[in-house]
Amino acid sequence: MRKLLLITVILICCVNVSAQSDTVRSNKFMVGGNLGFNSSMFNDYYQYEEKELTFNIKPVFGYFVSNSIAIGASFDFMFVEDDKSKYETNADKNLSVMIFVRYNGKITNKFKYYIEPYIGRKYYLLDEESEKIKEWFAKVDFGLLYFINESFSIELKVAGLSYENRTVKDTDVLYKIFDVTYDIVKPNIGLKYYF
């Protein structure tokens, strides 16, 4: 609840009185990124406090082919540390490379929603064994944009759908994961610059 209140205060503080065009014009570039952070703790059966810390940074580059449709690429670096027991701590680092299409729809002149389907490949950066893992994914993100002015917007990813396919070379290991997320409790906030 405090996070939602903080996000609301940030958006209200960014209200700008200047006029805003209805949409981003075609032939404009978009650069920016998102930051994500999550920390969780709970007690297991043996009363050991388990902890998980996740941090990700995602730079984004895009080009508007029309007033509301952009194509682009992004990279997502994620670090996850997981204390599973008193004796075991796992750390995971991975890099995802993605291409996307984004549609911005109008709510008001300053508020918009976006739908962003993308596909990509995830690379695990732990050790030589992690090179055997091949993971492909397809995702769709849904979110809200607030335009501070014609050049800057703040975005909040609200929900997403994803499908992941992970295999491990020279083994029979295969993961197929379908996920629906509603991220308002652990928001992913981004800033975009248009030029």
N, C-alpha and C positions, 0 to 999 in steps of 0.2 A: 504494500500500500504506500509506503514511503517513497518507493521508486516511482510509482505512478504520479504521486504528488510532485516529486522533483521534476519529472518530465513535463508536467503541466505548467509548473512555474517557469521552466526554461522556455517553453513555447510562448507563454504569455509575455515574458520579458523581451522576446524577439519581435514583438509586433512592430511593424513598420508602417508609417502613415503614407508613404509614397505609393503612386499608382503602380499596378502590376498588370502586365499583359496576360491574356487568358492562358496561353501555353508557351512552352519553350519553342522558339522558332526552329524550323528545319535548318540544316547545315551548321548546327552548333555542336561544339564538343562538350563533354561532361567528364570531369575528373573528381575524384573524391575517395571516400572510403567509409568503412564501418568498423566499429570497435565492439567487441563483446566480452563480457566477464561474468562468470558464475562461480560462486563458492557455496558448497553445501556440506552439512555435517549431520550425522545421525549415529545412534548407538546400535550395535549389532547384538546378536544373541548373547555374546559373552561380555557385554557391557563395554566393549572397546569402541571408542568414538572413531567412526570412519569419516574421512574428509575427501572431498574432491574439489579441485580448483581448475577452472577452464578459462583460458584467455585466447581471444583471436583478433587478428587485425586483417582487414580485407581492402586493399586498394582497388579502385574501379576506374576503368577508362571506357568512354562510350562516345558515339556519334549519332546525332538525331537525323534520321533519314526523312522524317516528316515532323509535323508539329508535336506529335504525341508518341512517336515510335523511335526508339534508339536501339542500336546494336553495339556490342562491345565485348570486352574481356575483363576478367578480374582474377585476382590471386588471393587465396585465403590461407594464412599461416595460423595454425592452431597448436596450442600447448595445453596438455592435460596432465595433471598430476593427481594420482589416486592412491590414498593410504587405505589399502584393503584390510590390513590387520596390523597388529603390533610388529610383525616381522616382515611385512611385505609392502613396498611402495612401488607403484608403477608410474612411469612417465612416458608420455607419448607426444611426439612432435610430428606434424604432417603439413604438407603443402598441397593445396588444391589449385588446379588451373582450370578456368571456366570460360565459356563463351555464352552470351546471353542476348535476349531480345527483351526490351522493356516497353510497356505501354503505360503512359501517364494519363489518367482520367481526371476530369475536373469535378471538384465538389463546390469550391468557390474560387475566386480569383487567386487567393493565396494558398488554399488547401486543395490538395489533390491526392488521389490514391494511385498506387502503382501495382502492376502485375508483372512479374519478371521470371519467365521460364529460362532455365539454363541447363547445360550439360557440361560435364567435366571429368577430370581424372584426378585421383588423390594419390600422392606419393608419401610414403612413410619414411621418416628421416631418423630412424633409431640406430640401426646397425646393418650389417650385410644381410642378415636374415630378412629384414624388412623389405629388401629389394625384390624378394620373391612375391610380395603381395601386390596384386593388381586390383585396383578398385575404380570402377566407373560409376557415375551417378547422373540422375536427372532430377531436377528440383524445380519447384515453382514457389516464389516468395510473394507475399501480399503485404502491402504496407501503406503508410501515410506520408505525405510530403507537406512541409510548410515552407513556402517561399519567403525568405527574409526580404529579398529584393529580386531583380531579374537575374542576378548573377549567382546567388547563393540559395540553397535550400537545406533544410534539416529533414532527415527521414527517420522513420521508426518502423522497423520490420515487425509486423503484428502476428503473422501466421505463415505457415509453409507446408508444402507437401513434398515428400522426397522418396526416391527409390534408389537403392544402392545395390551393386553387384560386386562382391569381393571374392577373389580366388587366390589361392596360394600355390605357386608353381611347384611342380613335382609332388603334389599331394592331392587328396580328394576333398580338401576343405573348400567349401563353397558357402557363402553367406548371401542371402537375398533379403533385403530389409526394406519394408515400406513403412513410412513414418508420416504422421500428421502432427504438426506442432502448432501450439497457440502460445506465442512468446510474450504476452503482455506482462507476465510475472518476472521474466528475465529479459528485459528489452535489449534490442540490438539497435544502436543509434548510429546514424551516419550523417556526414556533411558532404554536399556536392557543390561544385563550382562549374558554372556554364560560361563558355566563351565562344 
